[in-house]
Amino acid sequence: MITRDATAKAEDRAVYYPPEVAFDRPVPKIPAAVFRDERARAFAPDAPTGFVALDQSAELGSAWPATTPALLARYIVIRAGDRQQHRLNSSGQVYYVIRGEGEAESEGERFTWGSGDGFCLPGATDITLTSPGGAILMMVSNEPELAYLRATAGEDAAEAIRPTLFRRAEIDRHLDSVHGRNAEQLAAGKSVVFVTELMADRRLATPTMLAAINSLEPGGDQRPHRHSSAALTLAIAHDGVFSRFDGVDVPWEPDTMVVTPPYVEHSHHNRGKAMMRSFVVQDTGLHTELRSLSFYWTDV
């Protein structure tokens, strides 16, 4: 809460810092996190229809819910026969269907979705999700970014991103192609990136977010690397999979989200018998536009 002195003049509000401390800003680091409790709440048999936020605003020193400074992730629970309605102050949201099937309605368009599908919807508009048999989804938005800017998404945001559906069958087809081309780990990941018409020139889902399905073959290792973006990783196919963060191994857990802080050295490893699979969202769009995006291997 900001306290304002109604009697203060413009010059009274000025604050000055000497150059010696100009870059000494008390901003908490983005902590690594594994959201086990939130996963348990979302998957509880009696979980009601609604959101389960993956919120670490206290650790971030944020006055609003946030998973990272620019992103907020939530499980969406829809009970059988229920509907989930929301309107978010964001420039767009990305969704991944963890289980179940249903229908989405946004901006006068309707489409059906099922397990393994992803989709992108505009911000600042009414959205309705229904499921006849019940469903659980993961959603990520850039609400914290707009909250920090004290900005309100308007009609431009609602009209900018058209509802866009990424079917699992097409995702699988593209992943098969990626694995056919890249037996050796040469690219940043063996993944399929979700791109909307609005962000085709930047190869992104929304102005803020890169969203993708990442994969790794049995016995495979994604090389250690660092990047400027904060990353949210939802484990989908996870048996025998672990990540290594600054030398510490973290086993993947079913349908559980992990935060990878910016510039932390990390790698992914699949010691299971099936293909690793994850839903990944990063704040890459901001770094792309600011020309501060970086990615580099740390084993060279």
Summary of the structure (lengths in Angstrom):
residues: 300
radius of gyration: 20.1
end to end distance: 47.9
largest distance: 69.3
contacts: 933
relative contact order: 0.15
helix: 18%
strand: 36%
